[in-house]
């Protein structure tokens, strides 16, 4: 029998009892009260056992819920750490990529600057050599003009014979040209 029902019956028994005037006491049917108490003694262990089963079940459900909550929290922490690690790795990779790009840009600028300087130096040297060669060519032309138009060749042309053509200029022998070339090479080597 349900313990709550037995308690209600006991309460009804007390309410039905007779009150002793001028006191707080009530007279009840002893036999009926003892019968209800006996039934309560029988029901209480069943109720206690039922409550113990419910408490054990509740403890088991709470333990499972706590384990599940701990597992969920642990998974959330691990996922959070993984996301933080990924974010840190992404940031580190982006930073490294930015550094590599900047380093490559600086290297390209340095190489470009060095290349430009090398080209300027090479063109300057070429210009100087060409200037020296032009000087040699002008000097050779001057020398050829001086030696080709010697005064004795000019005197052989008479003013009375205008119909005669001026002789072709005679070029210096190749030996003299080689000597001039050698002299100018030595001059350019000294410069």
Backbone as a chain_set.jsonl record, in Angstrom:
{"seq": "XXXXXXXXXXXXXXXXXXXXXXXXXXXXXXXXXXXXXXXXXXXXXXXXXXXXXXXXXXXXXXXXXXXXXXXXXXXXXXXXXXXXXXXXXXXXXXXXXXXXXXXXXXXXXXXXXXXXXXXXXXXXXXXXXXXXXXXXXXXXXXXXXXXXXXXXXXXXXXXXXXXXXXXXXXXXXXXXXXXXXXXXXXXXXXX", "coords": {"N": [[0.836, -1.179, 0.0], [0.385, 2.316, -0.583], [2.418, 4.651, 1.036], [1.713, 7.298, 1.394], [-1.049, 7.261, 1.198], [-1.67, 5.837, 3.505], [-0.802, 7.626, 5.458], [-2.639, 9.664, 5.014], [-5.004, 8.341, 5.828], [-4.443, 7.994, 8.558], [-4.397, 10.624, 9.357], [-7.065, 11.318, 8.844], [-8.291, 9.704, 10.755], [-7.471, 10.912, 13.123], [-8.713, 13.37, 12.825], [-11.36, 12.565, 12.994], [-11.52, 11.836, 15.605], [-12.43, 12.426, 19.135], [-12.377, 15.525, 20.74], [-10.918, 16.431, 23.801], [-12.404, 18.402, 26.143], [-11.096, 21.574, 27.05], [-8.398, 21.015, 26.626], [-5.589, 20.03, 24.637], [-5.771, 17.559, 23.678], [-6.875, 14.637, 21.883], [-9.197, 12.041, 21.508], [-8.807, 8.917, 20.042], [-9.576, 6.058, 17.976], [-7.93, 3.419, 19.12], [-7.329, 0.868, 18.163], [-7.767, 1.009, 15.395], [-5.813, 2.969, 14.778], [-3.454, 1.622, 15.46], [-3.548, -0.4, 13.593], [-3.264, 1.02, 11.185], [-0.691, 2.05, 11.604], [0.758, -0.347, 11.651], [0.399, -1.18, 9.026], [1.79, 0.898, 7.882], [4.371, 0.353, 8.737], [4.888, -1.893, 7.285], [4.711, -0.893, 4.711], [6.635, 1.129, 4.63], [9.353, 0.034, 4.404], [9.119, -0.917, 1.772], [8.658, 1.472, 0.431], [10.975, 2.821, 1.104], [12.841, 1.193, -0.136], [11.998, 1.497, -2.76], [12.469, 4.262, -3.037], [15.21, 4.214, -2.655], [15.949, 2.778, -4.914], [15.137, 4.626, -6.856], [16.776, 6.766, -6.154], [19.272, 5.572, -6.654], [19.011, 5.132, -9.358], [18.746, 7.789, -10.166], [21.275, 8.746, -9.348], [22.861, 7.231, -11.056], [22.001, 8.172, -13.569], [22.719, 10.862, -13.25], [25.492, 10.544, -13.007], [26.091, 9.52, -15.531], [25.266, 11.729, -17.044], [27.037, 13.65, -16.083], [29.463, 12.511, -16.952], [29.026, 12.595, -19.714], [28.755, 15.369, -20.048], [31.321, 16.15, -19.229], [32.796, 14.885, -21.226], [31.837, 16.257, -23.478], [32.66, 18.854, -22.855], [35.428, 18.421, -22.822], [35.842, 17.649, -25.504], [35.043, 20.033, -26.723], [36.997, 21.744, -25.721], [39.287, 20.564, -26.878], [38.695, 20.895, -29.605], [38.585, 23.664, -29.647], [41.261, 24.224, -28.994], [42.472, 23.073, -31.218], [41.444, 24.724, -33.204], [42.57, 27.127, -32.379], [45.254, 26.437, -32.632], [45.294, 25.957, -35.397], [44.625, 28.498, -36.3], [46.79, 29.904, -35.299], [48.781, 28.628, -36.761], [48.006, 29.322, -39.345], [48.261, 32.109, -39.192], [51.015, 32.227, -38.654], [51.972, 31.071, -41.016], [51.014, 32.928, -42.886], [52.412, 35.162, -42.036], [55.03, 34.282, -42.456], [54.926, 33.916, -45.223], [54.5, 36.561, -46.026], [56.921, 37.645, -45.153], [58.701, 36.224, -46.801], [57.878, 37.14, -49.315], [58.455, 39.869, -49.048], [61.208, 39.722, -48.645], [61.964, 38.599, -51.1], [61.172, 40.684, -52.785], [62.918, 42.702, -51.917], [65.342, 41.457, -52.565], [65.025, 41.311, -55.332], [64.95, 44.043, -55.945], [67.529, 44.727, -55.119], [69.065, 43.114, -56.826], [68.247, 44.164, -59.271], [69.155, 46.8, -58.964], [71.933, 46.304, -58.714], [72.347, 45.122, -61.21], [71.652, 47.216, -62.93], [73.66, 49.034, -62.2], [75.929, 47.569, -62.979], [75.467, 47.444, -65.734], [75.544, 50.174, -66.35], [78.22, 50.701, -65.662], [79.518, 48.958, -67.484], [78.649, 50.044, -69.929], [79.74, 52.586, -69.653], [82.47, 51.946, -69.646], [82.611, 50.861, -72.237], [81.917, 53.127, -73.709], [84.107, 54.756, -73.124], [86.139, 53.225, -74.254], [85.304, 53.274, -76.911], [85.481, 56.024, -77.375], [88.254, 56.307, -77.144], [88.98, 54.705, -79.315], [87.852, 56.186, -81.376], [89.415, 58.455, -81.162], [91.841, 57.335, -81.909], [91.179, 56.62, -84.523], [90.723, 59.16, -85.647], [93.244, 60.23, -85.263], [94.707, 58.507, -86.894], [93.574, 59.094, -89.375], [94.332, 61.785, -89.611], [97.093, 61.435, -89.679], [97.318, 59.984, -92.035], [96.4, 61.891, -93.854], [98.395, 63.854, -93.569], [100.696, 62.512, -94.401], [100.017, 61.631, -96.931], [99.525, 63.868, -98.514], [102.018, 65.187, -99.164], [104.419, 67.944, -99.41], [106.091, 67.743, -101.692], [104.657, 66.308, -103.547], [102.593, 68.032, -104.068], [103.951, 70.107, -105.302], [104.616, 69.068, -107.76], [102.504, 69.429, -109.361], [101.656, 71.618, -111.807], [100.798, 75.077, -112.1], [100.151, 75.939, -114.633], [99.039, 73.901, -115.985], [96.083, 73.288, -115.91], [94.385, 71.384, -116.813], [95.331, 68.984, -116.063], [94.784, 66.402, -113.8], [94.579, 66.246, -110.21], [96.857, 64.25, -108.547], [95.968, 61.039, -107.158], [95.758, 60.639, -103.625], [98.491, 59.262, -101.895], [98.602, 56.464, -99.868], [99.827, 55.698, -96.641], [102.321, 53.205, -96.073], [101.363, 49.926, -95.027], [102.859, 49.157, -92.837], [103.469, 51.433, -91.321], [100.906, 52.103, -90.47], [100.365, 49.974, -88.788], [102.261, 50.423, -86.847], [101.306, 52.812, -85.756], [98.914, 51.938, -84.703], [99.825, 50.188, -82.72], [101.164, 52.001, -81.091], [99.046, 53.565, -80.168], [97.54, 51.691, -78.798], [99.186, 51.153, -76.644], [99.147, 53.648, -75.463], [96.437, 53.802, -74.738], [96.351, 51.727, -72.92], [97.873, 52.749, -70.859], [96.249, 54.8, -70.02]], "CA": [[0.0, 0.0, 0.0], [1.15, 3.56, -0.702], [2.633, 5.281, 2.339], [0.977, 8.571, 1.417], [-2.453, 6.912, 1.479], [-1.736, 5.459, 4.918], [-0.672, 8.865, 6.239], [-3.931, 10.349, 4.875], [-5.963, 7.622, 6.671], [-4.117, 8.305, 9.943], [-4.836, 12.011, 9.569], [-8.532, 11.276, 8.92], [-8.618, 9.097, 12.039], [-7.258, 11.932, 14.149], [-9.759, 14.377, 12.632], [-12.619, 11.979, 13.437], [-11.456, 11.621, 17.05], [-13.143, 13.383, 19.964], [-11.499, 16.451, 21.454], [-11.164, 16.533, 25.227], [-12.556, 19.825, 26.38], [-10.107, 22.327, 27.817], [-7.043, 20.496, 26.421], [-5.195, 19.842, 23.221], [-5.801, 16.119, 23.436], [-7.979, 14.083, 21.109], [-9.329, 10.601, 21.701], [-8.975, 8.239, 18.752], [-9.751, 4.605, 18.07], [-6.56, 2.884, 19.249], [-7.182, -0.309, 17.328], [-7.626, 1.47, 14.006], [-4.537, 3.683, 14.671], [-2.379, 0.62, 15.444], [-3.634, -1.093, 12.305], [-2.663, 1.915, 10.17], [0.762, 2.094, 11.889], [1.322, -1.631, 11.182], [0.458, -1.118, 7.555], [2.881, 1.842, 7.539], [5.638, -0.36, 8.948], [5.058, -2.815, 6.165], [4.885, -0.095, 3.484], [7.828, 1.985, 4.668], [10.511, -0.579, 3.747], [8.915, -0.93, 0.322], [8.841, 2.847, -0.042], [12.409, 3.143, 1.233], [13.534, 0.452, -1.203], [11.64, 2.178, -4.014], [13.202, 5.531, -3.036], [16.631, 3.889, -2.853], [16.114, 2.472, -6.34], [15.017, 5.887, -7.609], [18.01, 7.523, -5.9], [20.37, 4.916, -7.375], [18.803, 5.44, -10.771], [19.062, 9.196, -10.337], [22.736, 8.88, -9.269], [23.42, 6.659, -12.295], [21.708, 9.121, -14.651], [23.576, 12.037, -13.021], [26.881, 10.178, -13.33], [26.185, 9.482, -16.999], [25.162, 13.102, -17.542], [28.309, 14.313, -15.776], [30.471, 11.972, -17.873], [28.736, 13.138, -21.042], [29.096, 16.792, -20.011], [32.79, 16.247, -19.199], [33.28, 14.515, -22.557], [31.5, 17.364, -24.383], [33.56, 19.966, -22.52], [36.772, 18.046, -23.276], [35.841, 17.762, -26.974], [34.993, 21.454, -27.07], [38.336, 22.295, -25.459], [40.214, 20.066, -27.905], [38.387, 21.578, -30.865], [39.029, 25.051, -29.485], [42.727, 24.247, -29.09], [42.826, 22.823, -32.612], [41.167, 25.949, -33.964], [43.592, 28.115, -32.006], [46.496, 26.001, -33.274], [45.18, 26.215, -36.838], [44.683, 29.949, -36.489], [48.188, 30.3, -35.083], [49.566, 28.142, -37.899], [47.652, 30.153, -40.502], [48.898, 33.413, -39.004], [52.459, 32.045, -38.822], [52.219, 30.854, -42.445], [50.81, 34.204, -43.572], [53.54, 36.032, -41.676], [56.212, 33.754, -43.154], [54.749, 34.223, -46.651], [54.731, 38.003, -46.188], [58.367, 37.85, -45.022], [59.352, 35.693, -48.013], [57.567, 38.063, -50.412], [59.224, 41.103, -48.819], [62.619, 39.4, -48.88], [62.122, 38.448, -52.551], [61.09, 42.02, -53.374], [64.172, 43.4, -51.619], [66.386, 40.823, -53.376], [64.818, 41.735, -56.726], [65.395, 45.44, -56.045], [68.986, 44.728, -55.005], [69.612, 42.558, -58.075], [67.981, 45.152, -60.319], [70.098, 47.905, -58.758], [73.278, 45.83, -59.071], [72.386, 44.934, -62.667], [71.695, 48.55, -63.534], [75.003, 49.588, -61.966], [76.857, 46.829, -63.834], [75.244, 47.877, -67.122], [76.091, 51.531, -66.473], [79.692, 50.602, -65.668], [79.947, 48.34, -68.739], [78.433, 51.021, -70.998], [80.735, 53.647, -69.464], [83.751, 51.422, -70.155], [82.505, 50.763, -73.691], [81.976, 54.484, -74.233], [85.494, 55.227, -73.027], [86.941, 52.525, -75.273], [84.915, 53.808, -78.224], [86.088, 57.357, -77.482], [89.683, 56.092, -77.436], [89.101, 54.217, -80.687], [87.584, 57.318, -82.262], [90.616, 59.292, -81.154], [92.835, 56.634, -82.73], [90.765, 56.729, -85.924], [91.001, 60.545, -86.067], [94.7, 60.396, -85.357], [95.147, 57.78, -88.092], [93.149, 59.875, -90.55], [95.231, 62.953, -89.659], [98.418, 60.974, -90.098], [97.236, 59.635, -93.458], [96.316, 63.136, -94.607], [99.693, 64.529, -93.543], [101.702, 61.782, -95.187], [99.558, 61.465, -98.305], [99.615, 65.133, -99.224], [103.33, 65.77, -98.856], [104.661, 69.134, -100.229], [106.686, 67.486, -103.0], [103.614, 65.871, -104.466], [101.818, 69.204, -104.427], [104.754, 70.96, -106.181], [104.71, 68.496, -109.102], [101.35, 69.889, -110.135], [101.968, 72.993, -112.238], [99.605, 75.91, -112.208], [99.792, 76.18, -116.024], [98.335, 72.766, -116.574], [94.86, 73.062, -115.152], [93.658, 70.221, -117.314], [95.819, 67.768, -115.4], [94.074, 66.143, -112.538], [95.436, 66.122, -109.021], [97.059, 62.808, -108.357], [95.307, 60.409, -106.01], [96.649, 60.631, -102.468], [99.18, 58.0, -101.62], [98.421, 56.05, -98.477], [101.046, 55.238, -95.976], [102.435, 51.751, -96.148], [100.675, 49.248, -93.929], [103.754, 49.064, -91.687], [103.285, 52.631, -90.507], [99.586, 52.02, -89.853], [100.496, 49.013, -87.689], [103.019, 51.099, -85.795], [100.399, 53.781, -85.135], [97.97, 51.143, -83.933], [100.533, 49.705, -81.537], [101.42, 53.139, -80.215], [97.802, 54.011, -79.525], [97.153, 50.666, -77.834], [99.996, 51.363, -75.444], [98.624, 54.875, -74.86], [95.144, 53.499, -74.084], [96.636, 50.872, -71.757], [98.378, 53.617, -69.813], [95.109, 55.587, -69.534]], "C": [[0.879, 1.24, 0.0], [1.23, 4.242, 0.663], [1.848, 6.583, 2.462], [-0.504, 8.331, 1.748], [-2.628, 6.562, 2.955], [-1.639, 6.693, 5.809], [-1.99, 9.638, 6.181], [-4.999, 9.672, 5.767], [-5.742, 7.922, 8.143], [-4.593, 9.711, 10.293], [-6.37, 12.074, 9.686], [-8.99, 10.703, 10.272], [-8.496, 10.11, 13.168], [-8.337, 12.999, 14.037], [-11.12, 13.862, 13.141], [-12.677, 11.782, 14.957], [-12.191, 12.713, 17.814], [-12.15, 14.225, 20.721], [-11.909, 16.473, 22.931], [-11.279, 18.016, 25.533], [-11.471, 20.358, 27.302], [-8.699, 21.74, 27.708], [-6.786, 20.371, 24.921], [-5.354, 18.385, 22.815], [-7.058, 15.723, 22.682], [-8.013, 12.587, 21.376], [-9.614, 9.976, 20.348], [-9.146, 6.75, 19.015], [-8.364, 3.987, 18.0], [-6.349, 1.735, 18.275], [-6.979, 0.089, 15.858], [-6.291, 2.17, 13.811], [-3.388, 2.695, 14.6], [-2.378, -0.157, 14.132], [-2.977, -0.257, 11.195], [-1.153, 1.971, 10.363], [1.424, 0.804, 11.436], [1.45, -1.643, 9.657], [1.576, -0.165, 7.099], [4.229, 1.161, 7.7], [5.925, -1.309, 7.786], [5.389, -2.006, 4.899], [6.181, 0.697, 3.465], [9.045, 1.297, 4.059], [10.369, -0.643, 2.226], [9.161, 0.465, -0.262], [10.316, 3.242, 0.014], [13.195, 2.451, 0.123], [13.264, 1.102, -2.554], [12.402, 3.501, -4.139], [14.687, 5.292, -3.269], [16.895, 3.548, -4.314], [16.065, 3.747, -7.187], [16.278, 6.728, -7.416], [19.196, 6.919, -6.649], [20.271, 5.204, -8.867], [19.182, 6.887, -11.061], [20.577, 9.409, -10.309], [23.403, 8.355, -10.541], [23.216, 7.619, -13.471], [22.572, 10.375, -14.497], [25.028, 11.743, -13.377], [27.08, 10.134, -14.845], [26.144, 10.891, -17.582], [26.458, 13.863, -17.284], [29.427, 13.83, -16.696], [30.287, 12.553, -19.264], [29.1, 14.62, -21.107], [30.609, 16.983, -20.015], [33.377, 15.921, -20.565], [33.026, 15.639, -23.555], [32.427, 18.548, -24.135], [34.975, 19.669, -23.016], [36.879, 18.156, -24.798], [35.846, 19.217, -27.415], [36.352, 22.104, -26.837], [39.334, 21.873, -26.53], [39.975, 20.759, -29.24], [38.813, 23.032, -30.81], [40.533, 25.164, -29.623], [43.174, 24.013, -30.533], [42.585, 24.06, -33.46], [42.2, 27.02, -33.658], [44.912, 27.753, -32.668], [46.459, 26.27, -34.77], [45.309, 27.699, -37.123], [46.115, 30.441, -36.326], [49.05, 29.852, -36.259], [49.28, 28.976, -39.143], [48.322, 31.521, -40.393], [50.407, 33.316, -39.194], [52.803, 31.861, -40.3], [52.05, 32.154, -43.23], [51.963, 35.158, -43.283], [54.801, 35.597, -42.415], [56.135, 34.079, -44.648], [55.003, 35.703, -46.908], [56.226, 38.318, -46.087], [59.101, 37.39, -46.272], [59.115, 36.645, -49.187], [58.386, 39.345, -50.266], [60.707, 40.872, -49.103], [62.896, 39.259, -50.377], [62.083, 39.807, -53.237], [62.386, 42.791, -53.148], [65.322, 42.818, -52.436], [66.262, 41.257, -54.832], [65.278, 43.176, -56.921], [66.917, 45.524, -56.001], [69.624, 44.23, -56.299], [69.423, 43.547, -59.209], [68.953, 46.327, -60.205], [71.51, 47.515, -59.147], [73.415, 45.664, -60.574], [72.467, 46.278, -63.376], [73.084, 49.171, -63.377], [76.033, 48.897, -62.859], [76.725, 47.289, -65.28], [75.798, 49.282, -67.323], [77.613, 51.512, -66.529], [80.194, 50.037, -66.991], [79.776, 49.321, -69.906], [79.415, 52.183, -70.884], [82.097, 53.213, -69.991], [83.728, 51.348, -71.674], [82.588, 52.146, -74.328], [83.406, 55.011, -74.213], [86.368, 54.551, -74.078], [86.597, 53.033, -76.671], [85.49, 55.204, -78.444], [87.57, 57.235, -77.825], [89.876, 55.606, -78.872], [88.849, 55.338, -81.684], [88.789, 58.262, -82.327], [91.697, 58.658, -82.016], [92.486, 56.766, -84.205], [91.047, 58.127, -86.44], [92.501, 60.783, -86.212], [95.237, 59.695, -86.596], [94.781, 58.534, -89.359], [94.037, 61.096, -90.712], [96.601, 62.548, -90.183], [98.414, 60.649, -91.598], [97.17, 60.9, -94.297], [97.664, 63.844, -94.655], [100.695, 63.82, -94.434], [101.286, 61.647, -96.64], [99.727, 62.738, -99.11], [100.914, 65.837, -98.843], [103.583, 66.959, -99.791], [105.261, 68.805, -101.597], [105.655, 67.006, -103.987], [102.802, 67.076, -104.922], [102.61, 70.08, -105.41], [104.85, 70.398, -107.591], [103.536, 68.909, -109.964], [101.628, 71.341, -110.511], [100.697, 73.779, -112.372], [99.218, 76.126, -113.663], [98.991, 75.038, -116.603], [97.08, 72.467, -115.768], [94.121, 71.834, -115.621], [94.128, 68.94, -116.658], [95.074, 67.594, -114.07], [95.081, 65.986, -111.416], [95.607, 64.63, -108.775], [96.329, 62.315, -107.102], [96.271, 60.414, -104.845], [97.227, 59.237, -102.262], [99.003, 57.669, -100.132], [99.732, 55.548, -97.938], [101.11, 53.731, -96.069], [101.792, 51.105, -94.91], [101.529, 49.158, -92.674], [103.578, 50.267, -90.783], [101.937, 52.589, -89.798], [99.627, 51.072, -88.665], [101.237, 49.658, -86.546], [102.124, 52.111, -85.075], [99.424, 53.042, -84.228], [98.616, 50.668, -82.652], [100.796, 50.854, -80.57], [100.139, 53.566, -79.505], [97.294, 52.987, -78.529], [97.904, 50.848, -76.531], [99.501, 52.613, -74.71], [97.326, 54.577, -74.118], [95.345, 52.608, -72.862], [97.133, 51.695, -70.589], [97.252, 54.47, -69.218], [94.264, 54.691, -68.677]], "O": [[1.993, 1.216, 0.524], [0.222, 4.385, 1.355], [1.373, 6.918, 3.547], [-1.122, 9.102, 2.483], [-3.618, 6.947, 3.577], [-2.338, 6.779, 6.819], [-2.416, 10.207, 7.186], [-5.805, 10.362, 6.391], [-6.698, 8.087, 8.901], [-5.119, 9.953, 11.379], [-6.902, 12.797, 10.528], [-9.967, 11.177, 10.853], [-9.336, 10.15, 14.067], [-8.827, 13.485, 15.056], [-11.928, 14.636, 13.655], [-13.752, 11.585, 15.523], [-12.534, 13.762, 17.269], [-11.187, 13.705, 21.283], [-13.095, 16.527, 23.259], [-10.377, 18.796, 25.227], [-11.001, 19.671, 28.208], [-7.883, 21.944, 28.606], [-7.665, 20.585, 24.086], [-5.076, 18.042, 21.666], [-8.119, 16.336, 22.797], [-6.967, 11.942, 21.459], [-10.5, 10.404, 19.609], [-8.898, 6.256, 20.115], [-7.704, 4.024, 16.961], [-5.301, 1.643, 17.635], [-6.107, -0.451, 15.178], [-5.671, 1.989, 12.763], [-2.461, 2.866, 13.809], [-1.319, -0.527, 13.625], [-2.226, -0.783, 10.373], [-0.407, 1.942, 9.384], [2.529, 0.836, 10.895], [2.464, -2.057, 9.095], [2.218, -0.388, 6.073], [5.132, 1.369, 6.889], [7.071, -1.487, 7.375], [6.251, -2.402, 4.114], [6.762, 0.914, 2.402], [9.732, 1.921, 3.25], [11.335, -0.455, 1.487], [9.79, 0.612, -1.31], [10.839, 3.899, -0.887], [14.093, 3.039, -0.479], [14.162, 1.244, -3.384], [12.918, 3.827, -5.209], [15.347, 6.052, -3.978], [17.904, 3.954, -4.891], [16.855, 3.918, -8.116], [16.791, 7.324, -8.363], [20.021, 7.641, -7.208], [21.262, 5.476, -9.544], [19.844, 7.184, -12.055], [21.116, 10.152, -11.13], [24.366, 8.935, -11.041], [24.129, 7.851, -14.264], [23.096, 10.896, -15.482], [25.714, 12.575, -13.97], [28.074, 10.629, -15.376], [26.897, 11.211, -18.502], [26.927, 14.619, -18.135], [30.241, 14.625, -17.165], [31.251, 12.954, -19.917], [29.68, 15.079, -22.09], [31.129, 17.858, -20.707], [34.319, 16.57, -21.021], [33.885, 15.946, -24.382], [32.919, 19.17, -25.076], [35.644, 20.546, -23.563], [37.861, 18.679, -25.325], [36.553, 19.596, -28.35], [36.809, 22.912, -27.645], [40.116, 22.682, -27.03], [40.918, 21.159, -29.923], [39.335, 23.575, -31.784], [41.038, 26.074, -30.28], [44.111, 24.647, -31.019], [43.394, 24.41, -34.318], [42.654, 27.733, -34.552], [45.612, 28.617, -33.198], [47.435, 26.742, -35.353], [46.002, 28.112, -38.053], [46.595, 31.274, -37.094], [49.934, 30.582, -36.707], [50.191, 29.301, -39.904], [48.879, 32.031, -41.365], [51.019, 34.19, -39.808], [53.79, 32.412, -40.787], [52.838, 32.45, -44.127], [52.431, 35.871, -44.17], [55.547, 36.427, -42.934], [57.129, 34.464, -45.264], [55.647, 36.063, -47.894], [56.742, 39.149, -46.835], [60.008, 38.068, -46.753], [60.031, 36.926, -49.96], [58.944, 39.845, -51.243], [61.374, 41.706, -49.715], [63.92, 39.729, -50.873], [62.858, 40.065, -54.157], [62.895, 43.448, -54.056], [66.171, 43.554, -52.939], [67.264, 41.537, -55.49], [65.913, 43.503, -57.924], [67.526, 46.29, -56.748], [70.577, 44.819, -56.809], [70.327, 43.752, -60.019], [69.503, 46.793, -61.203], [72.211, 48.272, -59.818], [74.444, 46.007, -61.157], [73.252, 46.454, -64.307], [73.614, 49.765, -64.317], [76.905, 49.552, -63.429], [77.722, 47.499, -65.971], [76.442, 49.562, -68.334], [78.223, 52.213, -67.336], [81.159, 50.544, -67.564], [80.649, 49.421, -70.768], [79.875, 52.708, -71.898], [82.79, 53.966, -70.675], [84.698, 51.724, -72.332], [83.243, 52.326, -75.355], [83.859, 55.638, -75.171], [87.215, 55.184, -74.709], [87.479, 53.203, -77.513], [85.93, 55.538, -79.544], [88.083, 57.958, -78.679], [90.804, 56.028, -79.562], [89.53, 55.44, -82.705], [89.134, 58.79, -83.384], [92.389, 59.349, -82.765], [93.361, 56.993, -85.042], [91.556, 58.283, -87.551], [92.961, 61.44, -87.145], [96.119, 60.221, -87.275], [95.57, 58.607, -90.3], [94.455, 61.416, -91.825], [97.19, 63.231, -91.021], [99.348, 60.979, -92.328], [97.813, 60.981, -95.344], [98.033, 64.385, -95.698], [101.461, 64.468, -95.146], [102.152, 61.554, -97.51], [100.049, 62.672, -100.297], [100.907, 66.931, -98.279], [103.012, 66.989, -100.882], [104.98, 69.504, -102.57], [105.781, 67.285, -105.179], [102.368, 67.119, -106.073], [102.01, 70.73, -106.266], [105.131, 71.142, -108.53], [103.578, 68.748, -111.184], [101.814, 72.19, -109.639], [99.646, 73.236, -112.712], [98.066, 76.467, -113.932], [98.326, 75.207, -117.625], [97.035, 71.488, -115.024], [93.299, 71.293, -114.881], [93.428, 67.928, -116.683], [94.797, 68.553, -113.349], [96.246, 65.65, -111.625], [94.648, 63.859, -108.791], [96.109, 63.055, -106.143], [97.472, 60.218, -105.033], [96.564, 58.213, -102.428], [99.235, 58.509, -99.263], [100.602, 55.054, -98.655], [100.082, 53.058, -96.137], [101.711, 51.736, -93.856], [100.997, 49.089, -91.566], [103.544, 50.108, -89.563], [101.837, 52.999, -88.642], [98.993, 51.334, -87.642], [100.878, 49.459, -85.386], [102.212, 52.228, -83.853], [99.148, 53.482, -83.112], [97.998, 50.743, -81.59], [100.662, 50.688, -79.358], [100.184, 53.9, -78.321], [96.684, 53.351, -77.524], [97.334, 50.716, -75.447], [99.445, 52.633, -73.48], [97.131, 55.045, -72.996], [94.604, 52.712, -71.884], [96.841, 51.371, -69.438], [97.3, 54.821, -68.039], [93.24, 55.126, -68.149]]}, "num_chains": 1, "name": "protein.A"}
